[in-house]
Amino acid sequence: MRAKVLVTGAGGFIGHHLVRRLKDDGYWVRGVDVKNPEYEPTAADEFAILDLRRWDSCLEATRGIDQVYNLAADMGGIGYITSSHADISRNNILINTHMLEASRLGGIKKFLFSSSACVYAQSKQNTPDVVPLREEDAYPADPEPGYGWEKLFTEELCKYFRRDYGMQTRVVRFHNVYGPLGTFEGGKEKSPAALCRKVALADSGDEVEIWGDGEQTRSYMYIDDCVEGLTRLMASSHYEPLNLGTDRMVTINQLLEIISNIAAKKFRVRHDLTKPQGVRGRNSDNTRLRQVLGWEPATPLEDGLKVTYLWIQDELRKAGRVRAPEKRDAAV
């Protein structure tokens, strides 16, 4: 009999891709979100529109389920998470607490919680050449306000449910996931998608804006590697928090340069120092990931960004906001 899996946040970027992967792996999948997937239909066997801040919705979502991937969250890019501390904290604490308790009452065998690199101590991320962050670097606690604190609290809650009730919890700390079928405008997009959009909309010689001086550093993980890591972690016996990301660190300026090369365009760059830019540097230490899973993300940043850029460019073209490349070439 096929195991029944619940993916919360299945209308979002990672959740949508995860549903498709789990279906390919032969699972029966229920997807739940407050919205349908934006860019293509879900592959889930069953999809329910539910507000998981509500207790009754969580009971309905977990009914008859064996495993839970709890990806549902109020989240977004740096502009959003730095301006919505109360909303994010309230919404996500309600979702996560209700989902854990509903899963416990429903006898769920495994529960995976999607945490974030935002849990890491800000004091360890003050320079662009940051030392890669190990899982233990989340303590002494000094996470990002709002989003980081509620993620760290839920990590602790997962530990308590495991110790007190014997629930098999898993905790994954995402490091900047990107790829096609994700949000690329509206204020909740992450930096790779935002820069892909800006490059797609601009012509060579135009000005492209970067938030901050562009020397802040990050590592980025392609979506296919992300879902591979999620399924591997769920199948493992590891229950402590685990980094899931790449350990290749680039500046935001370098990220724009890679995307510009993919688009074969050159730009003038304007750095807006008034905009939020998050911590100065962040990178993933994958030592434990390699030890636990015998694997780590391997998609080169250039390859993943090419797929992502071409998808965002095509979406903008379908909306009539950019010209087809052949028409632009013909006019030259």
KAWO-V373436 format. One record per pair of residues at least 12 apart in sequence whose C-alpha atoms are under 8 Angstrom apart, sorted by the first residue. I is the first residue (numbers start at 0). J is the second residue. Records with the same first field share a line. If there is no record, write none. Layout:
I = J + J
This chain:
1 = 25 + 26 + 27
2 = 26 + 27 + 64 + 65 + 66
3 = 26 + 27 + 28 + 29 + 63 + 64 + 65 + 66
4 = 26 + 27 + 28 + 29 + 64 + 65 + 66 + 67 + 68
5 = 28 + 29 + 30 + 31 + 60 + 61 + 64 + 65 + 66 + 67 + 68 + 69
6 = 18 + 28 + 29 + 30 + 31 + 67 + 68 + 69 + 70
7 = 30 + 31 + 32 + 67 + 68 + 69 + 70 + 71
8 = 30 + 31 + 32 + 33 + 69 + 70 + 71 + 72
9 = 30 + 31 + 32 + 35 + 36 + 70 + 71
10 = 30 + 31 + 32 + 33 + 34 + 35 + 36 + 37 + 41
11 = 32 + 36 + 37 + 181
12 = 36 + 180 + 181 + 182
13 = 70 + 181 + 222 + 225 + 226
14 = 70
15 = 36 + 41
16 = 222 + 223 + 226
17 = 226
18 = 30 + 41 + 42 + 43
19 = 41 + 42 + 43
20 = 226
22 = 42 + 43
27 = 43 + 44
28 = 43 + 44 + 45
29 = 43 + 44 + 45 + 46 + 47
30 = 43 + 44 + 45 + 46 + 47
31 = 46 + 47 + 48 + 49 + 60
32 = 47 + 48 + 49 + 50 + 51 + 71
33 = 48 + 49 + 50
34 = 48
35 = 48
37 = 180
38 = 180
47 = 60
51 = 71 + 93 + 94 + 97 + 98
52 = 90 + 91 + 93 + 94 + 97
53 = 93 + 94 + 97
54 = 97 + 101
57 = 97 + 98 + 101
58 = 98 + 101 + 102 + 105
61 = 101 + 102 + 105 + 107
62 = 105
63 = 105
64 = 105 + 107
65 = 106 + 107 + 108 + 109
66 = 107 + 108 + 109 + 110
67 = 102 + 107 + 109 + 110 + 111
68 = 110 + 111 + 112 + 113
69 = 95 + 98 + 110 + 111 + 112 + 113
70 = 112 + 113
71 = 94
72 = 90 + 91 + 94
73 = 87 + 90 + 91
74 = 87 + 146 + 187
75 = 186 + 187 + 188 + 189
76 = 186 + 187 + 188 + 189 + 190
77 = 187 + 189 + 275 + 276 + 277
78 = 186 + 187 + 274 + 275
79 = 186 + 187
80 = 145 + 146
81 = 144 + 145 + 275
83 = 145
84 = 144 + 145 + 146
85 = 145
87 = 145 + 146
88 = 145 + 146 + 148 + 149
91 = 149
92 = 149 + 153
95 = 153
96 = 153 + 156
99 = 157 + 160
103 = 164 + 166
107 = 166
108 = 166 + 167
109 = 166 + 167 + 168 + 169 + 233
110 = 166 + 167 + 168 + 169
111 = 168 + 169 + 170 + 171 + 233
112 = 154 + 157 + 168 + 169 + 170 + 171
113 = 170 + 171 + 172 + 173
114 = 150 + 151 + 154 + 170 + 171 + 172 + 173
115 = 147 + 150 + 171 + 172 + 173 + 174
116 = 147 + 172 + 173 + 174 + 242
117 = 142 + 143 + 146 + 147 + 150
118 = 137 + 140 + 141 + 142 + 143 + 147 + 148 + 150 + 151
119 = 132 + 136 + 137 + 138 + 140 + 141 + 142 + 143 + 147
120 = 136 + 137 + 138 + 139 + 140 + 141 + 142 + 143
121 = 141 + 142 + 143 + 278
122 = 141
123 = 136
124 = 278 + 279 + 280 + 281
125 = 278 + 279 + 280
126 = 215 + 279 + 280
127 = 214 + 215 + 216 + 250 + 279 + 280 + 281
128 = 216 + 280
129 = 280 + 281 + 282
130 = 281 + 282
131 = 246 + 281 + 282 + 283 + 284
132 = 281 + 282 + 283 + 284
133 = 242 + 283 + 284 + 285
134 = 240 + 241 + 242 + 284
154 = 170 + 240
157 = 169 + 170
167 = 238
168 = 238
169 = 232 + 233 + 237 + 238 + 239 + 240
170 = 238 + 239 + 240 + 241
171 = 229 + 240 + 241 + 242 + 243
172 = 240 + 241 + 242 + 243
173 = 242 + 243 + 244
174 = 218 + 219 + 220 + 242 + 243 + 244 + 245 + 282 + 283
175 = 189 + 217 + 218 + 219 + 220 + 244
176 = 219 + 220 + 221 + 222 + 225 + 244
177 = 189 + 191 + 192 + 219 + 220 + 221 + 222 + 307
178 = 192 + 221 + 222 + 303 + 304 + 306 + 307
179 = 306 + 307 + 308 + 310 + 311
180 = 310
183 = 195 + 196 + 311
184 = 196
191 = 254 + 304
192 = 307 + 308 + 311
194 = 255 + 258
195 = 258 + 307 + 308 + 311 + 312
196 = 308 + 311 + 312
198 = 258 + 259 + 262 + 264
199 = 262 + 308 + 311 + 312 + 315 + 321
200 = 315 + 320 + 321
202 = 264 + 266
203 = 264 + 265 + 266
204 = 264 + 265 + 266 + 267
205 = 265 + 266 + 267
206 = 266 + 267 + 268 + 269
207 = 266 + 267 + 268 + 269
208 = 268 + 269 + 270 + 271
209 = 251 + 252 + 268 + 269 + 270 + 271
210 = 270 + 271 + 272 + 273 + 274 + 275 + 276
211 = 270 + 271 + 272 + 273 + 274 + 275 + 276
212 = 270 + 271 + 272
213 = 250 + 251 + 252 + 270
214 = 250 + 251 + 252 + 279
215 = 250 + 251 + 276 + 278 + 279 + 280
216 = 248 + 249 + 250 + 251 + 279 + 280 + 281 + 282
217 = 248 + 249 + 250 + 251 + 280 + 281 + 282
218 = 244 + 245 + 246 + 247 + 248 + 249 + 281 + 282 + 283
219 = 244 + 245 + 247 + 248 + 300
220 = 244 + 245 + 296 + 298 + 300
221 = 296 + 298 + 300 + 303
224 = 295 + 296 + 297 + 298
225 = 243 + 244 + 296
228 = 243 + 295 + 296
231 = 292
232 = 292
235 = 291 + 292
237 = 291
241 = 287 + 288
242 = 283 + 284 + 285 + 287 + 288
243 = 283 + 285 + 288 + 295 + 296
244 = 283 + 285 + 295 + 296
245 = 282 + 283 + 285 + 295 + 296 + 297
246 = 282 + 283 + 284 + 285
247 = 282
248 = 281 + 282
257 = 301
258 = 301 + 304 + 305 + 308
261 = 305 + 308
262 = 308
